Amino acid sequence: MNPLSDNPSDACDRLREARLAGHLKRALGEVSLLLSSGAITPAALAEAVRVLVAAGQPGTAMRLHGMLVAATPHGSGNTLEPAVLARLALQIGQRGLLEGLPVVDSPAWLVALQGDGRDPVPPFAISDLQVTVANGPAMYAITGACPHCGHERAFELRANLMVRVDGLCPSCFGGYEVAWEALRAFLLARFPDLLADRARDADWELVEHVRHRLLEADDVPDLVRALGQEYHFLLNEIIARRLMDDANAGGGQRA
């Protein structure tokens, strides 16, 4: 749908929905289209600034914030909340701008920042993990909540879980960390069999069982031989899904 022909409030709603879901690439595309239309409203301009801050693009966010201030009558309701302005000030390295913000009682990260200057980056609160394997690399879909405000969202990690990455909550703009230690703790609590010897042994036994027919036998068709590695990936996914389904059916604990 082309936002140039939409009701401005519809375009603003789509921007907000995409941001809160963490679909920032899509939201940035919508921002570009709105700006090129030349008919962006103050409300949509404010939402565009939120998207850019959440996406870590402070330079453009500052420019649009200047446009918003110039276009917003006092008391119109389109001003940005302190959490957005505070995160933007930190992103551009100008902590002095924090002094003009009102004292808040939420979100937790901004309370800490205004209290003692800390910008805490606690672990993301993981509540679920799903794995799929497509054409080789594994895709891990992680669901959870912001440790500062409780906003729930999902995102994906590719290839492996041995990561340490920082993110921003698209709702309260607080920082959080996703690290292997927390992911491993969640897996041990929710899907302990995935990290147990039984899973590795079952995987190895299945692969060895089919290896001869997939790769080594003289009468294996060329197509089957070419797909042999993909069959191995599929077996890995089958085992992971079976163990995860068993854990879910057994009422495994959530993190």
Secondary structure by P-SEA (a helix, b strand, c coil): cccccccaaaaaaaaaaaaaacaaaaaaaaaaaaaaaccccaaaaaaaaaaaaaaccaaaaaaaaaaaaaaccccccccccaaaaaaaaaaaccccccccccccccaaaaaaaacccccccccccccbbbbbbcccbbbbbbbbbcccccccccccccccccbbbbbbccccbbbbbbcaaaaaaaaaacccccccaaaaaaaaaaaaaacccccccccccaaaaaaaaaaaaaaaaaaaaaaaaaaaaaccccc
